[in-house]
Amino acid sequence: MKSARSVYCLVTVVLWTLLLLPVQSYALLVHPGLARRVPRFYHRGVSRILGLRIEVIGKRWKDGATLYAVNHSSWLDIIVLSAVIPGSFVAKQEVAGWPGVGLLAKLQRSVFIVRKARHSAEHRDEMVSRLESGDNLILFPEGTSSDGNRVLPFKSSFFGVAEKAINGAPLPVQPMSVAYTRLGHLPLGRHMRPYFTWYGDMELGGHLWEALGLGPVTAVVQFHPVMTIATTGTRKIMSARCEAVVREGVSNALTGRVHSARPAPDIDVAATSAPMTPRA
């Protein structure tokens, strides 16, 4: 049964990808607005195929281009985040060369960075240019993926772009937390979570096959209050504050201290009282 489910998911995702790949390729050439929307539509379709249940807490900042700072623990993060945010990822340069994955990352207009100090100004300027053109960017400030049970320290260097004004205004930075909490209708415990989180020296192929065969998983996504460099003062303070709220969000999701409300067709949206104003 596990193998059958894995085969079904992989084959259907491949067919879905082949169907939308020429659409996104065309959009990138002639319709930038459509090119921003197709990846979200594509990943929502993938989440349905995989039986991925996404529960959203809080509200996404929509008042201009935004930098989203998110914890990272799985290849599933790409699907989950792309299903709820129209945006592009900031990824390490190596991803561009990965078979299949690299092509999809390029089609989503990812910003590829080399993690060396001499390239930091160049990458920051590229990110500023993308944000000024109206693109949202999704950043993993840990710099690597974790085991899903914890949040690794954020690297303040990744927040250098927030020190630059975007079209004359401070850049909104919205922390987000992602946690995998249930397998089917049962809680996903600490010992089962590594079947869905991808980190260390795990091989992607075998991990992907095993995860797909286990069944549908629930991801809890929480949007936290927005902050800017004007309200934090420095990128180091911003990094620390983002890390603190994301760590708390992951902890609350894993221990069941946050709950979603009414279901939507493919994404469960729950309103919260989190203020949609910059965090002081």
TORTI-43182 format. One record per atom (N, C-alpha, C): y, x, z; atom name; residue number from 1; residue in one letter. Coordinates in steps of 0.1 Angstrom, whole numbers, plus 5000, padded with zeros to 4 digits. Example, Ala and Ser with C-alpha at 12.3 -4.5 7.8 and 13.67 -1.06 7.14 Angstrom:
BEGIN
     yy     xx     zz   atom    nr   rest
   4943   5132   5078      N     1      A
   4955   5123   5078     CA     1      A
   4967   5132   5078      C     1      A
   4978   5128   5071      N     2      S
   4989   5137   5071     CA     2      S
   5000   5129   5079      C     2      S
//
This chain:
BEGIN
     yy     xx     zz   atom    nr   rest
   4988   5008   5000      N     1      M
   5000   5000   5000     CA     1      M
   5013   5009   5000      C     1      M
   5012   5020   5008      N     2      K
   5024   5028   5009     CA     2      K
   5027   5035   4995      C     2      K
   5016   5039   4988      N     3      S
   5018   5045   4975     CA     3      S
   5023   5036   4965      C     3      S
   5018   5023   4966      N     4      A
   5022   5013   4956     CA     4      A
   5037   5010   4958      C     4      A
   5041   5010   4970      N     5      R
   5055   5007   4972     CA     5      R
   5064   5019   4968      C     5      R
   5059   5031   4970      N     6      S
   5067   5042   4965     CA     6      S
   5068   5042   4950      C     6      S
   5057   5039   4943      N     7      V
   5057   5039   4929     CA     7      V
   5066   5028   4924      C     7      V
   5066   5017   4929      N     8      Y
   5074   5006   4925     CA     8      Y
   5089   5010   4927      C     8      Y
   5093   5015   4938      N     9      C
   5107   5018   4941     CA     9      C
   5112   5029   4931      C     9      C
   5104   5040   4929      N    10      L
   5108   5051   4921     CA    10      L
   5109   5046   4906      C    10      L
   5099   5039   4901      N    11      V
   5100   5034   4887     CA    11      V
   5111   5025   4885      C    11      V
   5114   5016   4894      N    12      T
   5124   5006   4893     CA    12      T
   5138   5013   4893      C    12      T
   5140   5022   4903      N    13      V
   5152   5030   4904     CA    13      V
   5155   5038   4891      C    13      V
   5145   5044   4885      N    14      V
   5146   5051   4873     CA    14      V
   5151   5042   4861      C    14      V
   5144   5030   4860      N    15      L
   5148   5021   4850     CA    15      L
   5163   5016   4852      C    15      L
   5166   5013   4864      N    16      W
   5180   5009   4868     CA    16      W
   5190   5020   4864      C    16      W
   5186   5032   4867      N    17      T
   5195   5043   4864     CA    17      T
   5197   5045   4849      C    17      T
   5186   5044   4841      N    18      L
   5187   5045   4827     CA    18      L
   5195   5034   4821      C    18      L
   5195   5022   4827      N    19      L
   5203   5011   4822     CA    19      L
   5218   5013   4824      C    19      L
   5222   5019   4835      N    20      L
   5236   5020   4838     CA    20      L
   5242   5034   4835      C    20      L
   5233   5044   4832      N    21      L
   5238   5057   4829     CA    21      L
   5248   5057   4817      C    21      L
   5244   5050   4806      N    22      P
   5253   5050   4794     CA    22      P
   5266   5042   4797      C    22      P
   5265   5032   4806      N    23      V
   5277   5024   4810     CA    23      V
   5287   5033   4817      C    23      V
   5282   5041   4826      N    24      Q
   5291   5050   4834     CA    24      Q
   5296   5062   4825      C    24      Q
   5288   5067   4816      N    25      S
   5292   5077   4807     CA    25      S
   5304   5072   4798      C    25      S
   5302   5060   4793      N    26      Y
   5313   5054   4785     CA    26      Y
   5326   5052   4793      C    26      Y
   5324   5047   4805      N    27      A
   5336   5044   4814     CA    27      A
   5343   5057   4817      C    27      A
   5336   5068   4819      N    28      L
   5343   5081   4822     CA    28      L
   5352   5085   4810      C    28      L
   5348   5081   4798      N    29      L
   5355   5085   4786     CA    29      L
   5367   5077   4783      C    29      L
   5366   5064   4786      N    30      V
   5377   5055   4781     CA    30      V
   5382   5045   4792      C    30      V
   5376   5044   4804      N    31      H
   5381   5034   4813     CA    31      H
   5379   5039   4828      C    31      H
   5389   5047   4832      N    32      P
   5388   5053   4846     CA    32      P
   5386   5042   4857      C    32      P
   5392   5031   4856      N    33      G
   5391   5020   4866     CA    33      G
   5376   5016   4867      C    33      G
   5370   5014   4855      N    34      L
   5356   5010   4855     CA    34      L
   5347   5021   4861      C    34      L
   5351   5033   4858      N    35      A
   5343   5045   4862     CA    35      A
   5343   5046   4877      C    35      A
   5353   5040   4884      N    36      R
   5353   5040   4899     CA    36      R
   5344   5029   4904      C    36      R
   5343   5018   4896      N    37      R
   5335   5007   4902     CA    37      R
   5320   5007   4899      C    37      R
   5316   5013   4888      N    38      V
   5302   5013   4884     CA    38      V
   5293   5020   4894      C    38      V
   5297   5031   4900      N    39      P
   5288   5037   4910     CA    39      P
   5285   5028   4922      C    39      P
   5295   5020   4926      N    40      R
   5293   5011   4937     CA    40      R
   5283   5000   4933      C    40      R
   5284   4995   4921      N    41      F
   5275   4985   4916     CA    41      F
   5261   4990   4915      C    41      F
   5260   5003   4910      N    42      Y
   5247   5009   4908     CA    42      Y
   5240   5011   4921      C    42      Y
   5247   5016   4931      N    43      H
   5241   5019   4944     CA    43      H
   5238   5006   4952      C    43      H
   5245   4996   4950      N    44      R
   5241   4983   4956     CA    44      R
   5228   4978   4950      C    44      R
   5227   4981   4937      N    45      G
   5214   4977   4930     CA    45      G
   5202   4985   4936      C    45      G
   5205   4998   4938      N    46      V
   5195   5007   4943     CA    46      V
   5191   5003   4957      C    46      V
   5201   4999   4965      N    47      S
   5198   4995   4979     CA    47      S
   5189   4982   4979      C    47      S
   5191   4974   4969      N    48      R
   5183   4962   4968     CA    48      R
   5168   4965   4965      C    48      R
   5167   4974   4955      N    49      I
   5154   4978   4951     CA    49      I
   5146   4985   4962      C    49      I
   5153   4993   4970      N    50      L
   5146   5000   4981     CA    50      L
   5144   4990   4993      C    50      L
   5150   4978   4993      N    51      G
   5150   4970   5005     CA    51      G
   5159   4975   5016      C    51      G
   5168   4983   5012      N    52      L
   5177   4989   5022     CA    52      L
   5187   4978   5028      C    52      L
   5187   4976   5041      N    53      R
   5196   4967   5047     CA    53      R
   5208   4974   5053      C    53      R
   5220   4971   5048      N    54      I
   5232   4978   5053     CA    54      I
   5240   4968   5061      C    54      I
   5243   4972   5074      N    55      E
   5251   4964   5083     CA    55      E
   5264   4972   5085      C    55      E
   5275   4965   5082      N    56      V
   5288   4971   5083     CA    56      V
   5296   4966   5095      C    56      V
   5301   4975   5103      N    57      I
   5310   4971   5114     CA    57      I
   5324   4977   5111      C    57      I
   5334   4968   5114      N    58      G
   5347   4973   5112     CA    58      G
   5352   4970   5098      C    58      G
   5364   4975   5095      N    59      K
   5370   4973   5082     CA    59      K
   5374   4986   5075      C    59      K
   5372   4986   5062      N    60      R
   5375   4998   5054     CA    60      R
   5390   4998   5051      C    60      R
   5397   5010   5053      N    61      W
   5411   5011   5050     CA    61      W
   5413   5010   5035      C    61      W
   5421   5001   5030      N    62      K
   5423   4999   5016     CA    62      K
   5437   5001   5011      C    62      K
   5446   5006   5020      N    63      D
   5460   5008   5017     CA    63      D
   5462   5022   5010      C    63      D
   5457   5024   4998      N    64      G
   5459   5036   4991     CA    64      G
   5446   5045   4993      C    64      G
   5447   5056   4985      N    65      A
   5435   5065   4985     CA    65      A
   5433   5071   4999      C    65      A
   5420   5072   5003      N    66      T
   5416   5075   5016     CA    66      T
   5406   5086   5016      C    66      T
   5406   5095   5026      N    67      L
   5395   5105   5029     CA    67      L
   5387   5099   5040      C    67      L
   5374   5097   5037      N    68      Y
   5364   5092   5047     CA    68      Y
   5356   5103   5052      C    68      Y
   5356   5105   5065      N    69      A
   5349   5116   5072     CA    69      A
   5337   5110   5079      C    69      A
   5325   5114   5074      N    70      V
   5312   5107   5078     CA    70      V
   5302   5118   5082      C    70      V
   5294   5114   5092      N    71      N
   5282   5122   5096     CA    71      N
   5272   5121   5085      C    71      N
   5263   5131   5084      N    72      H
   5253   5132   5073     CA    72      H
   5239   5136   5079      C    72      H
   5230   5127   5075      N    73      S
   5216   5130   5080     CA    73      S
   5205   5128   5069      C    73      S
   5209   5122   5058      N    74      S
   5198   5118   5048     CA    74      S
   5204   5116   5034      C    74      S
   5195   5118   5024      N    75      W
   5198   5114   5011     CA    75      W
   5201   5099   5009      C    75      W
   5197   5091   5019      N    76      L
   5200   5077   5019     CA    76      L
   5215   5075   5021      C    76      L
   5222   5085   5028      N    77      D
   5236   5083   5030     CA    77      D
   5244   5081   5017      C    77      D
   5240   5088   5007      N    78      I
   5247   5086   4994     CA    78      I
   5246   5072   4989      C    78      I
   5234   5066   4990      N    79      I
   5233   5052   4985     CA    79      I
   5240   5043   4994      C    79      I
   5239   5045   5008      N    80      V
   5246   5036   5017     CA    80      V
   5261   5036   5016      C    80      V
   5266   5048   5015      N    81      L
   5281   5050   5015     CA    81      L
   5287   5045   5001      C    81      L
   5279   5048   4990      N    82      S
   5284   5044   4977     CA    82      S
   5283   5029   4976      C    82      S
   5275   5022   4983      N    83      A
   5274   5008   4982     CA    83      A
   5285   5001   4989      C    83      A
   5292   5008   4999      N    84      V
   5303   5001   5006     CA    84      V
   5316   5007   5003      C    84      V
   5317   5018   4996      N    85      I
   5330   5025   4993     CA    85      I
   5331   5028   4978      C    85      I
   5341   5024   4972      N    86      P
   5344   5029   4958     CA    86      P
   5350   5043   4959      C    86      P
   5342   5053   4957      N    87      G
   5347   5067   4959     CA    87      G
   5338   5077   4954      C    87      G
   5343   5090   4955      N    88      S
   5335   5101   4951     CA    88      S
   5332   5111   4963      C    88      S
   5322   5118   4962      N    89      F
   5318   5127   4973     CA    89      F
   5323   5141   4971      C    89      F
   5326   5147   4982      N    90      V
   5329   5162   4983     CA    90      V
   5315   5168   4986      C    90      V
   5310   5176   4976      N    91      A
   5297   5182   4978     CA    91      A
   5297   5197   4975      C    91      A
   5287   5204   4981      N    92      K
   5286   5218   4978     CA    92      K
   5282   5220   4964      C    92      K
   5286   5232   4958      N    93      Q
   5285   5235   4944     CA    93      Q
   5270   5234   4940      C    93      Q
   5261   5238   4949      N    94      E
   5247   5238   4945     CA    94      E
   5242   5225   4941      C    94      E
   5247   5214   4946      N    95      V
   5243   5200   4942     CA    95      V
   5244   5198   4927      C    95      V
   5254   5204   4921      N    96      A
   5256   5202   4907     CA    96      A
   5245   5206   4898      C    96      A
   5237   5216   4903      N    97      G
   5226   5221   4896     CA    97      G
   5212   5215   4899      C    97      G
   5212   5206   4909      N    98      W
   5199   5199   4913     CA    98      W
   5195   5190   4901      C    98      W
   5182   5190   4897      N    99      P
   5177   5181   4887     CA    99      P
   5179   5167   4890      C    99      P
   5184   5159   4881      N   100      G
   5186   5145   4884     CA   100      G
   5198   5142   4893      C   100      G
   5197   5147   4905      N   101      V
   5207   5145   4915     CA   101      V
   5221   5150   4910      C   101      V
   5221   5162   4904      N   102      G
   5233   5168   4900     CA   102      G
   5240   5159   4889      C   102      G
   5232   5154   4880      N   103      L
   5237   5145   4869     CA   103      L
   5244   5133   4876      C   103      L
   5237   5127   4885      N   104      L
   5243   5115   4891     CA   104      L
   5255   5118   4899      C   104      L
   5256   5130   4906      N   105      A
   5268   5134   4913     CA   105      A
   5279   5136   4903      C   105      A
   5277   5142   4892      N   106      K
   5287   5144   4882     CA   106      K
   5292   5131   4876      C   106      K
   5283   5121   4874      N   107      L
   5287   5108   4869     CA   107      L
   5296   5101   4879      C   107      L
   5294   5104   4892      N   108      Q
   5302   5097   4902     CA   108      Q
   5315   5106   4905      C   108      Q
   5317   5116   4897      N   109      R
   5329   5124   4897     CA   109      R
   5330   5131   4911      C   109      R
   5319   5136   4916      N   110      S
   5320   5144   4928     CA   110      S
   5329   5156   4927      C   110      S
   5335   5160   4938      N   111      V
   5342   5172   4938     CA   111      V
   5333   5183   4944      C   111      V
   5330   5193   4936      N   112      F
   5320   5204   4940     CA   112      F
   5328   5216   4945      C   112      F
   5324   5220   4957      N   113      I
   5332   5231   4964     CA   113      I
   5323   5243   4967      C   113      I
   5328   5255   4966      N   114      V
   5322   5267   4970     CA   114      V
   5327   5270   4984      C   114      V
   5318   5271   4994      N   115      R
   5322   5273   5008     CA   115      R
   5325   5287   5011      C   115      R
   5335   5292   5005      N   116      K
   5340   5306   5008     CA   116      K
   5355   5305   5009      C   116      K
   5361   5312   5018      N   117      A
   5375   5311   5022     CA   117      A
   5384   5313   5010      C   117      A
   5380   5322   5001      N   118      R
   5389   5325   4989     CA   118      R
   5391   5313   4980      C   118      R
   5382   5303   4981      N   119      H
   5382   5292   4972     CA   119      H
   5389   5280   4979      C   119      H
   5392   5281   4992      N   120      S
   5396   5269   4999     CA   120      S
   5409   5263   4994      C   120      S
   5419   5271   4990      N   121      A
   5432   5265   4985     CA   121      A
   5429   5258   4971      C   121      A
   5421   5264   4963      N   122      E
   5417   5258   4950     CA   122      E
   5411   5244   4952      C   122      E
   5401   5244   4961      N   123      H
   5394   5231   4963     CA   123      H
   5403   5221   4969      C   123      H
   5412   5225   4979      N   124      R
   5421   5216   4985     CA   124      R
   5431   5210   4975      C   124      R
   5436   5218   4965      N   125      D
   5445   5213   4955     CA   125      D
   5438   5203   4946      C   125      D
   5425   5206   4943      N   126      E
   5417   5196   4935     CA   126      E
   5416   5183   4942      C   126      E
   5413   5183   4955      N   127      M
   5411   5171   4962     CA   127      M
   5425   5164   4963      C   127      M
   5436   5171   4965      N   128      V
   5449   5165   4965     CA   128      V
   5452   5157   4952      C   128      V
   5448   5164   4941      N   129      S
   5450   5158   4928     CA   129      S
   5442   5145   4926      C   129      S
   5430   5146   4930      N   130      R
   5421   5134   4929     CA   130      R
   5427   5122   4938      C   130      R
   5431   5125   4950      N   131      L
   5436   5115   4959     CA   131      L
   5449   5109   4953      C   131      L
   5458   5118   4948      N   132      E
   5470   5113   4942     CA   132      E
   5468   5104   4930      C   132      E
   5457   5106   4923      N   133      S
   5454   5097   4912     CA   133      S
   5447   5084   4916      C   133      S
   5445   5082   4929      N   134      G
   5440   5070   4935     CA   134      G
   5425   5070   4938      C   134      G
   5419   5081   4938      N   135      D
   5405   5082   4941     CA   135      D
   5402   5083   4956      C   135      D
   5393   5076   4961      N   136      N
   5388   5078   4975     CA   136      N
   5378   5090   4975      C   136      N
   5379   5098   4986      N   137      L
   5369   5109   4987     CA   137      L
   5361   5107   5000      C   137      L
   5348   5110   4999      N   138      I
   5339   5109   5010     CA   138      I
   5334   5123   5014      C   138      I
   5337   5127   5026      N   139      L
   5335   5140   5031     CA   139      L
   5325   5141   5042      C   139      L
   5316   5151   5042      N   140      F
   5306   5153   5053     CA   140      F
   5311   5166   5061      C   140      F
   5319   5164   5071      N   141      P
   5325   5175   5078     CA   141      P
   5316   5184   5086      C   141      P
   5303   5180   5088      N   142      E
   5293   5188   5095     CA   142      E
   5289   5200   5086      C   142      E
   5291   5198   5073      N   143      G
   5287   5209   5064     CA   143      G
   5273   5210   5061      C   143      G
   5264   5202   5067      N   144      T
   5250   5201   5065     CA   144      T
   5245   5188   5070      C   144      T
   5232   5186   5069      N   145      S
   5226   5173   5074     CA   145      S
   5219   5175   5088      C   145      S
   5219   5165   5096      N   146      S
   5213   5166   5109     CA   146      S
   5200   5158   5109      C   146      S
   5193   5157   5121      N   147      D
   5181   5149   5122     CA   147      D
   5183   5135   5125      C   147      D
   5195   5130   5124      N   148      G
   5198   5116   5126     CA   148      G
   5199   5111   5140      C   148      G
   5195   5120   5150      N   149      N
   5196   5116   5164     CA   149      N
   5209   5121   5171      C   149      N
   5216   5129   5163      N   150      R
   5228   5135   5169     CA   150      R
   5238   5138   5158      C   150      R
   5250   5142   5162      N   151      V
   5261   5146   5152     CA   151      V
   5264   5160   5154      C   151      V
   5264   5168   5144      N   152      L
   5267   5182   5145     CA   152      L
   5282   5184   5146      C   152      L
   5287   5196   5151      N   153      P
   5301   5198   5151     CA   153      P
   5308   5198   5138      C   153      P
   5320   5191   5137      N   154      F
   5327   5191   5125     CA   154      F
   5335   5204   5123      C   154      F
   5336   5208   5110      N   155      K
   5343   5220   5107     CA   155      K
   5357   5216   5103      C   155      K
   5367   5221   5111      N   156      S
   5381   5217   5109     CA   156      S
   5386   5221   5095      C   156      S
   5380   5232   5089      N   157      S
   5385   5236   5076     CA   157      S
   5384   5225   5065      C   157      S
   5375   5216   5067      N   158      F
   5373   5206   5057     CA   158      F
   5385   5196   5057      C   158      F
   5393   5196   5068      N   159      F
   5404   5187   5069     CA   159      F
   5417   5193   5064      C   159      F
   5416   5204   5058      N   160      G
   5428   5211   5053     CA   160      G
   5436   5202   5043      C   160      G
   5429   5194   5035      N   161      V
   5436   5185   5026     CA   161      V
   5445   5175   5033      C   161      V
   5442   5171   5045      N   162      A
   5450   5162   5053     CA   162      A
   5464   5167   5056      C   162      A
   5465   5180   5055      N   163      E
   5478   5186   5058     CA   163      E
   5488   5185   5047      C   163      E
   5483   5181   5035      N   164      K
   5491   5179   5024     CA   164      K
   5495   5164   5022      C   164      K
   5508   5162   5019      N   165      A
   5513   5148   5016     CA   165      A
   5507   5143   5003      C   165      A
   5502   5130   5003      N   166      I
   5497   5124   4991     CA   166      I
   5507   5114   4985      C   166      I
   5513   5118   4974      N   167      N
   5523   5109   4968     CA   167      N
   5534   5107   4978      C   167      N
   5538   5117   4986      N   168      G
   5549   5116   4995     CA   168      G
   5546   5110   5008      C   168      G
   5533   5107   5011      N   169      A
   5530   5101   5024     CA   169      A
   5518   5108   5030      C   169      A
   5516   5107   5044      N   170      P
   5505   5113   5050     CA   170      P
   5492   5107   5045      C   170      P
   5481   5115   5044      N   171      L
   5468   5111   5039     CA   171      L
   5461   5103   5050      C   171      L
   5457   5090   5047      N   172      P
   5449   5083   5057     CA   172      P
   5435   5089   5057      C   172      P
   5430   5092   5069      N   173      V
   5417   5097   5071     CA   173      V
   5409   5087   5080      C   173      V
   5398   5082   5075      N   174      Q
   5391   5072   5083     CA   174      Q
   5377   5077   5086      C   174      Q
   5375   5080   5099      N   175      P
   5361   5084   5103     CA   175      P
   5351   5072   5102      C   175      P
   5339   5076   5098      N   176      M
   5328   5066   5097     CA   176      M
   5316   5072   5103      C   176      M
   5307   5063   5108      N   177      S
   5294   5067   5114     CA   177      S
   5283   5059   5106      C   177      S
   5272   5066   5104      N   178      V
   5261   5060   5097     CA   178      V
   5248   5064   5106      C   178      V
   5241   5053   5109      N   179      A
   5229   5055   5117     CA   179      A
   5217   5047   5112      C   179      A
   5205   5052   5112      N   180      Y
   5193   5044   5107     CA   180      Y
   5186   5039   5120      C   180      Y
   5185   5026   5121      N   181      T
   5182   5020   5134     CA   181      T
   5169   5012   5134      C   181      T
   5165   5006   5123      N   182      R
   5152   4998   5123     CA   182      R
   5144   5001   5110      C   182      R
   5131   5000   5112      N   183      L
   5121   5000   5101     CA   183      L
   5115   4986   5101      C   183      L
   5118   4979   5090      N   184      G
   5114   4965   5090     CA   184      G
   5122   4958   5101      C   184      G
   5115   4951   5110      N   185      H
   5121   4944   5121     CA   185      H
   5120   4951   5134      C   185      H
   5114   4964   5134      N   186      L
   5112   4971   5146     CA   186      L
   5122   4982   5148      C   186      L
   5126   4986   5160      N   187      P
   5135   4997   5162     CA   187      P
   5129   5010   5157      C   187      P
   5138   5018   5150      N   188      L
   5134   5031   5145     CA   188      L
   5136   5041   5156      C   188      L
   5126   5045   5163      N   189      G
   5127   5054   5174     CA   189      G
   5130   5069   5170      C   189      G
   5133   5077   5179      N   190      R
   5136   5091   5177     CA   190      R
   5125   5098   5169      C   190      R
   5113   5095   5172      N   191      H
   5102   5103   5165     CA   191      H
   5099   5098   5151      C   191      H
   5104   5086   5147      N   192      M
   5102   5081   5134     CA   192      M
   5114   5084   5125      C   192      M
   5126   5086   5131      N   193      R
   5138   5088   5123     CA   193      R
   5137   5099   5114      C   193      R
   5130   5111   5117      N   194      P
   5129   5121   5107     CA   194      P
   5122   5118   5094      C   194      P
   5115   5107   5094      N   195      Y
   5109   5102   5081     CA   195      Y
   5119   5098   5071      C   195      Y
   5131   5094   5076      N   196      F
   5142   5089   5068     CA   196      F
   5154   5099   5067      C   196      F
   5155   5107   5077      N   197      T
   5166   5117   5076     CA   197      T
   5160   5130   5070      C   197      T
   5169   5137   5063      N   198      W
   5165   5149   5055     CA   198      W
   5173   5161   5059      C   198      W
   5167   5171   5065      N   199      Y
   5175   5182   5070     CA   199      Y
   5166   5194   5070      C   199      Y
   5172   5205   5074      N   200      G
   5165   5218   5075     CA   200      G
   5159   5222   5061      C   200      G
   5146   5226   5062      N   201      D
   5139   5231   5050     CA   201      D
   5130   5220   5044      C   201      D
   5132   5207   5047      N   202      M
   5124   5197   5041     CA   202      M
   5124   5197   5026      C   202      M
   5113   5195   5019      N   203      E
   5113   5193   5005     CA   203      E
   5117   5179   5001      C   203      E
   5126   5177   4992      N   204      L
   5131   5164   4989     CA   204      L
   5121   5155   4983      C   204      L
   5112   5160   4974      N   205      G
   5103   5152   4967     CA   205      G
   5093   5145   4976      C   205      G
   5086   5153   4985      N   206      G
   5077   5148   4994     CA   206      G
   5083   5139   5005      C   206      G
   5095   5142   5009      N   207      H
   5102   5134   5019     CA   207      H
   5106   5120   5013      C   207      H
   5111   5121   5001      N   208      L
   5114   5108   4994     CA   208      L
   5102   5099   4992      C   208      L
   5091   5105   4988      N   209      W
   5079   5097   4986     CA   209      W
   5074   5090   4999      C   209      W
   5074   5098   5009      N   210      E
   5069   5093   5022     CA   210      E
   5079   5082   5027      C   210      E
   5092   5084   5026      N   211      A
   5101   5074   5031     CA   211      A
   5101   5061   5024      C   211      A
   5099   5061   5011      N   212      L
   5099   5049   5003     CA   212      L
   5086   5041   5006      C   212      L
   5075   5048   5009      N   213      G
   5063   5041   5012     CA   213      G
   5063   5034   5026      C   213      G
   5071   5038   5035      N   214      L
   5071   5033   5048     CA   214      L
   5077   5019   5049      C   214      L
   5086   5015   5040      N   215      G
   5091   5002   5041     CA   215      G
   5106   5002   5042      C   215      G
   5113   4990   5042      N   216      P
   5127   4989   5043     CA   216      P
   5133   4994   5056      C   216      P
   5144   5000   5055      N   217      V
   5151   5006   5067     CA   217      V
   5165   5000   5068      C   217      V
   5170   4998   5081      N   218      T
   5183   4993   5083     CA   218      T
   5193   5005   5086      C   218      T
   5204   5005   5079      N   219      A
   5215   5014   5082     CA   219      A
   5227   5007   5087      C   219      A
   5232   5012   5098      N   220      V
   5244   5007   5105     CA   220      V
   5256   5016   5101      C   220      V
   5266   5010   5094      N   221      V
   5278   5018   5090     CA   221      V
   5289   5012   5098      C   221      V
   5297   5021   5105      N   222      Q
   5309   5017   5112     CA   222      Q
   5321   5024   5107      C   222      Q
   5331   5016   5104      N   223      F
   5344   5021   5100     CA   223      F
   5353   5022   5113      C   223      F
   5358   5034   5116      N   224      H
   5366   5036   5128     CA   224      H
   5381   5036   5125      C   224      H
   5390   5035   5135      N   225      P
   5404   5035   5132     CA   225      P
   5409   5047   5124      C   225      P
   5418   5045   5115      N   226      V
   5424   5055   5107     CA   226      V
   5433   5064   5115      C   226      V
   5434   5077   5110      N   227      M
   5444   5086   5116     CA   227      M
   5450   5094   5105      C   227      M
   5461   5100   5107      N   228      T
   5468   5109   5098     CA   228      T
   5472   5122   5105      C   228      T
   5476   5132   5097      N   229      I
   5481   5144   5103     CA   229      I
   5493   5142   5111      C   229      I
   5501   5132   5108      N   230      A
   5513   5128   5115     CA   230      A
   5510   5123   5129      C   230      A
   5499   5117   5131      N   231      T
   5495   5112   5144     CA   231      T
   5486   5121   5152      C   231      T
   5480   5131   5145      N   232      T
   5472   5141   5153     CA   232      T
   5479   5154   5155      C   232      T
   5488   5158   5146      N   233      G
   5495   5170   5147     CA   233      G
   5489   5182   5140      C   233      G
   5476   5184   5141      N   234      T
   5470   5195   5134     CA   234      T
   5456   5190   5129      C   234      T
   5451   5198   5119      N   235      R
   5438   5195   5114     CA   235      R
   5427   5197   5124      C   235      R
   5429   5207   5133      N   236      K
   5419   5209   5143     CA   236      K
   5417   5197   5153      C   236      K
   5429   5192   5157      N   237      I
   5429   5180   5165     CA   237      I
   5422   5168   5158      C   237      I
   5426   5167   5145      N   238      M
   5420   5156   5137     CA   238      M
   5405   5157   5136      C   238      M
   5400   5169   5133      N   239      S
   5386   5172   5132     CA   239      S
   5379   5168   5145      C   239      S
   5385   5172   5157      N   240      A
   5379   5169   5170     CA   240      A
   5378   5154   5172      C   240      A
   5389   5147   5169      N   241      R
   5390   5133   5171     CA   241      R
   5380   5125   5162      C   241      R
   5379   5130   5150      N   242      C
   5369   5123   5141     CA   242      C
   5355   5126   5146      C   242      C
   5352   5138   5150      N   243      E
   5339   5141   5155     CA   243      E
   5336   5132   5167      C   243      E
   5345   5131   5176      N   244      A
   5343   5123   5189     CA   244      A
   5340   5108   5186      C   244      A
   5348   5102   5177      N   245      V
   5345   5088   5174     CA   245      V
   5333   5086   5166      C   245      V
   5330   5095   5157      N   246      V
   5317   5094   5149     CA   246      V
   5305   5096   5158      C   246      V
   5306   5105   5167      N   247      R
   5295   5108   5176     CA   247      R
   5292   5095   5185      C   247      R
   5303   5089   5189      N   248      E
   5302   5077   5198     CA   248      E
   5296   5066   5189      C   248      E
   5300   5064   5177      N   249      G
   5295   5054   5168     CA   249      G
   5281   5055   5165      C   249      G
   5276   5067   5163      N   250      V
   5262   5070   5161     CA   250      V
   5254   5066   5173      C   250      V
   5259   5071   5185      N   251      S
   5252   5069   5197     CA   251      S
   5251   5054   5200      C   251      S
   5262   5046   5198      N   252      N
   5262   5032   5200     CA   252      N
   5252   5025   5191      C   252      N
   5251   5029   5179      N   253      A
   5242   5022   5169     CA   253      A
   5228   5025   5173      C   253      A
   5225   5037   5176      N   254      L
   5211   5041   5180     CA   254      L
   5206   5034   5192      C   254      L
   5215   5032   5202      N   255      T
   5211   5025   5214     CA   255      T
   5213   5010   5214      C   255      T
   5217   5005   5203      N   256      G
   5219   4990   5202     CA   256      G
   5231   4985   5208      C   256      G
   5242   4993   5210      N   257      R
   5254   4988   5217     CA   257      R
   5264   4982   5207      C   257      R
   5260   4982   5194      N   258      V
   5269   4975   5184     CA   258      V
   5259   4966   5176      C   258      V
   5265   4955   5172      N   259      H
   5257   4944   5166     CA   259      H
   5264   4939   5154      C   259      H
   5257   4936   5143      N   260      S
   5263   4930   5131     CA   260      S
   5262   4915   5133      C   260      S
   5270   4908   5124      N   261      A
   5270   4893   5125     CA   261      A
   5264   4887   5112      C   261      A
   5271   4879   5105      N   262      R
   5264   4871   5095     CA   262      R
   5260   4879   5083      C   262      R
   5249   4876   5077      N   263      P
   5244   4884   5065     CA   263      P
   5251   4880   5052      C   263      P
   5252   4890   5044      N   264      A
   5257   4888   5030     CA   264      A
   5245   4890   5021      C   264      A
   5246   4887   5008      N   265      P
   5235   4889   4999     CA   265      P
   5228   4903   4999      C   265      P
   5236   4913   4999      N   266      D
   5230   4927   4999     CA   266      D
   5236   4936   5010      C   266      D
   5247   4931   5017      N   267      I
   5252   4939   5027     CA   267      I
   5256   4930   5039      C   267      I
   5253   4933   5051      N   268      D
   5257   4925   5062     CA   268      D
   5270   4930   5068      C   268      D
   5280   4921   5068      N   269      V
   5293   4925   5073     CA   269      V
   5296   4919   5086      C   269      V
   5301   4927   5095      N   270      A
   5304   4922   5109     CA   270      A
   5319   4925   5112      C   270      A
   5327   4916   5115      N   271      A
   5340   4919   5119     CA   271      A
   5341   4924   5133      C   271      A
   5350   4933   5135      N   272      T
   5353   4938   5148     CA   272      T
   5368   4938   5151      C   272      T
   5371   4941   5163      N   273      S
   5385   4941   5167     CA   273      S
   5392   4954   5165      C   273      S
   5386   4964   5158      N   274      A
   5391   4977   5156     CA   274      A
   5404   4976   5149      C   274      A
   5415   4982   5154      N   275      P
   5428   4980   5147     CA   275      P
   5429   4988   5134      C   275      P
   5436   4982   5124      N   276      M
   5437   4988   5111     CA   276      M
   5450   4996   5111      C   276      M
   5453   5004   5121      N   277      T
   5465   5012   5122     CA   277      T
   5461   5026   5125      C   277      T
   5469   5036   5121      N   278      P
   5465   5050   5124     CA   278      P
   5463   5052   5139      C   278      P
   5453   5060   5142      N   279      R
   5450   5063   5156     CA   279      R
   5460   5074   5161      C   279      R
   5466   5071   5173      N   280      A
   5475   5080   5178     CA   280      A
   5469   5092   5185      C   280      A
//
